[in-house]
Amino acid sequence: MSEGQADVGTAVRQVLGDSLSYLNAAALRVAVRFGVADALADGPRSIAEIAQRARVPAGPLGRVLRLLGTRGVFRVGPDDIVHPTVASGLLRSDSPLPLRDAVLLFTDQMYWLPSGRLDEAVRDDGTVFGELFGAQFFQYLTTDTERARLVDRAMTTMSMTEQTAIVAAYDFPERGTVVDVAGGQGGFLRTILTAHPGLRGVLFDRAEVLAGHVLADTATEGRYEIVTGDFLESVPAGADIYVLKRIVHDKSESEARAILRTVRAAMSEDSRLLVVDAVVPQGESPSPSLALADVLMLAVFEGRERDEAEYRELLAGENLKLSRIVPTQAALSIIEAVSV
């Protein structure tokens, strides 16, 4: 076989494999739904044992696990014994870094169905989520409590993978107040306050989200406040630092501007705003994970990943000046802005 023929063969396998890669996500959801990783907590088990524990037929489950074996999620031997891996450990319910909820969210119909109509999103420059679910993503969550809780849990998990690196990258002041706007359950704010014992923090979000906050810790005792509200209406005023972590990128242009406008109104002359999101590199291709995230914004949300110039323009429209971008060891950067 010539080199050219080999290249064509590789390309054919890639194209056809990518065309069916949605089955990898579906298989991963099966493994999480039926607790396969938990079944392997004490060591390898047969497919039959795992199926019995999950109360599903062994034949279909085994076919799915063999597919996941080709992806390295599990290791399946010729004797139908399933062995745990580093990846499967992340799917266990007792994992220190539990990715179960993230997998369940990313393979939920909220993500799955709009992504299946990506061609329409490209044609119409916007997601079909509202057509499918009767409202756009975040508005829909106000009507579906179970899925809203799943989103909160998944985002908490995602934050766990990146918050230490982000806090380490930025020169927070020794004293002052940090407001984490739409800060979820407070994991990121807790990391900030733990690393900087002279700071005080305000966790700002909806009441139903704040009910599960994680700030009650000896390292943060007496240095935090819980405030409920709507970031489209107002946020606590006069703080030294405002944080918008993973907030701007998944909002429509108009809603992103409205959030920035509200925060700007609360800022003093000396306040700083930290928009913590990915920044698309200028003059080079984005990483595969960033490119994937950007298409997700198109398919499911109303947002987009932005480059430096786009962030500068977005901020300027709300009387904010981009002062610098601080890279981190995580996938996100810190876009620092001040009032003008």
N, C-alpha and C positions, 0 to 999 in steps of 0.2 A: 504493500500500500504506500502510495506516495505521501509526502508531507502534506500536500494540499488536501488529499482525500482524508487524511487523519484529522486535519483541522475542521473539515466539513463535518466529519463524524462527531467530533467533540461539540461542535456548534449545534448539531441536530439534537444531541442528548441534552444539551443545556436548555434549548428552546422548549423541547417537549417536557423536560423535567420541570422547568419554571411554570409551564402551563398547568401543571398538576400540583404545584407546590401548596395549594390551599389544603390539600389532603394532609400535609404534614401538620398544619395548624389544627385541623379537625381531629387528627389522631392524638395530638397533645392534649386537647380538651377532654377526650375520652379518658386518657390516663389520669388526669386530675379529677374528673367527675367520679371515677370509680376507685380512687385512692390507691392506685398501683404503687406509688412511691412509699406510702405508709405501710403497705403490705410487705415491703422489702426492708423495713427498718431493722429487723433482726438478722438479715442476710438473704441470700438467694432463695427463691421459691419457684415452684413449677407454675406454668401457666394455669394448670388445672386448680392449684391451690389458690392462686390469686383470684381466679374467676369465681371460685366457691365463696371466698370471702366477700367479693363484690356483688355476689348474687346475679351474675350474668353468665351466659353460655361461654364455655371455654374456647370454642372454635372461632367465633368472631373476634373475641378479645385477643386471642393469640395472633390473629392476622394483623390487627392494629399494632400490637407490641412488636412484631417483627419489623414493621415499617419504622417504628420509633427506634428500633435497634440499629437500623441503617443510618439513623441521624445521631447516634451516640447518646440518646436520652436514656436508654437502657442497653444492656448487653444480653442478647438472647442466644443461648448456646444451641447446638444441634439437638440436644436432648430436651429442648423446650424448658430449660431452666433459665429464669430471668434474673440477671445480676444487677445490683444498683451501680450507679455511676455518680460522678460529681454533679452532673446535670440533674439526675433524678433526685439527688439530695435536696436540691432547691425546691422541689415540688412537694416535699414532706410537710405535713401540717405543723411539725415542731422545728422546722428549719429556722436558724437565726436570721436568715434572709429569705423569707417565704415568698416565692414567686407564684404561688397557686392563684391568688386573687388577680394578679396581673394577667396570667394566662386566661383565666375565666373572663376577664373584661375584654381582652384583645380578641378573643374568639366568640364573644357574645354577638347576638344578632344586631346590636346597635352599631358594631363595627363591620360585621360580616356582610349584612345586606346592602348598605350603601356602597361598600367597596366593590361588590359585584356589579354595580352600575357606574363604575368609574368613567366609562366612556361618555355617559350622559353628563357627568360632572365636568369633564373636559370640554365637551361641546357647549355646555351652558355656563361654564365658569362658576360652578357652585354645586354643593352637595345636594343629593336628593333625600337627605335624612328627613327633612320636614314633610316631604310627600309620603314617606314610608311610615313615620311615627306620629304625624300630626303636629309636630312642633320641632324646632331646632334642638340640638343635643341638650344644652343646659336647661332650657325651659322644659323639655320632656322629663328630665330627671326630677323635677318638682312634682310630677304626677306618678312616678314609679319609685316608691320608697326602697324596695329591695335592690333595684339597680343603682340607685343613688348611693346606697351603703356600699355596694360593690365598688363603685368608682372611688369612694373615699378610702376604702381599704387598699385598693390597688395603687392609688396615688401615694398613700403613706408608704407602701412597700417601695415604690419607685424612688421616693425621696430618700429612703434609707440607703440606697446604693450610691448616692451622690452628695449628700449634705455635708459630710465631713470634709471632702475635698473642696467644696465651694467655700465653706467657712474658712478653711486654711488659706485660701488664695487671696482673701480680701483683708485690708488693714482697717478693721473696725476700730472705732475710738475707744479709749479706756473708760469713758463715762458717757452717759446719754441714754436715750430711749429708742428702741427699735420697734416699729410696727410692722408685723407680718400680715399684709393685706390678703384676705382669702387664704390664710395660712393652714387651713385644714385642721388636722389634729395636733399640730404644733411641733412636730418632730424637728423641723428645720430651725425654728426659733429656740427650741431646747438646746440644740447643738450650738447655736450662737451664744446663748447665755452661759452654757457650761464652759465654753472656751474663753469667755470674756466676763469674768465675775463682777466687773464694775458696771456692766450694762443692765438696764431694765428692759422688759419686753411687753408688748401688747399683742395678743393674738386676736385677730379680727376676722370673723366669718359668720355664717348663718348659725342660728342657735342649735339646729339639729346636728350640725357638724361638730360644733364646739362641745357638745355633750360628751364626746368621747376623747377629749384632749388628753395629751400625755405630758403636760407640763408639771404635774404634781410630783416633784422630784427634790431630793435634798440639795442637789446642786443648784436648783433654781428657786428654792423656797424664799418667799417674800420679795421676789424680783419680777413677777409677772402679773399681768391683768388680762382677764378674758372679757372681750367686748363683742357684743352681737350687732349685726347691721348688714346693710346692703352697700357694696362698693360702688354702685351706680348712683347712690344718693349722697353719702358722706362717709368719711373715715376719720378716726381720731386725729385731732389737729396738733400741730406744734412739736412733733417728734423730730429727732435728729436724723433718723434713717427710716425710710419706707422700703419695704421689700415686696416685689411682685414676682414670685417664683412660679414658673410654668403657668402664668396667667394670661399674658398678652398673646402668645403665639397661636392659641386655639380659639381666639375671638375674631369676629368680623372686624373689618377696618373701623366701622362706626362705633362698635362696642369697645374696641381697644382704645379708641380716642376718648370715649366717655369715661372709661376707668382712669386713664391718665389725667383727664381733666379734673376728676374728683380728688385724686391724690394731690395734684398740683394745688388745688384750692386749700388743702390742709397743710401744705408745706410752708415753713418759714423761709426767710432768705438764706439761712445756713443749712437747711435740710438737704439731704441727699436721697435720691431715689435709685434703688437697685432693681433693675429689671433682669431677672435671672432666667435666661432662655438660651437656646442654641443660636449661634450666629453663622450664617452661611458664608464661607470664605469667598473673598473676591478674587477673581482671576484664576481659580482652580476648581476642580470638581469637588462637590461635597462628599463626605464619607458615605458609605452605603447606608448606615443607620440614620444619618441626617436626611439623605434623599428619601428614605422610606418614611420618615416622620413628616416630611413636607407633603408627600402624596397622601398620607393619612389625613393631614389637615384639609386637603382638597376633597377627599372622599367622604369624610365623616363630619368634620367641623366646618366652620366658616373662616378659619384662619389661614396662616401661612408662616413658614420659617423665613426670616428676613436676613439680609446682609447689613453691614454697617451703615451704608448710605440710606437704606430703607428705614432703619431704626432712627437715624439722625433726623430724617424727614418727619417720621411719625411723632417723635418727641417735640420737634420744633413747632409742629402744628398746635401743641398744647402748652406753649411757652416754657418748654423744657429744653435744656441744652445737653447734648451728649458730651460728657467730659472725658471719658475714657472707657475702653473695654478691657476687662481683666479676664484673661483665659484661666481655666481651672483644669485639674486633672480629670474632672468629670466631662460628660458630653456637653455641658452647658457653660456659658460664659456669663460674666457679670457686666451688664451695660449700666454704667453709672451716669446719672443725669442730675443736673442742678437747675434751679429756677432762673429764669431770665425775665 
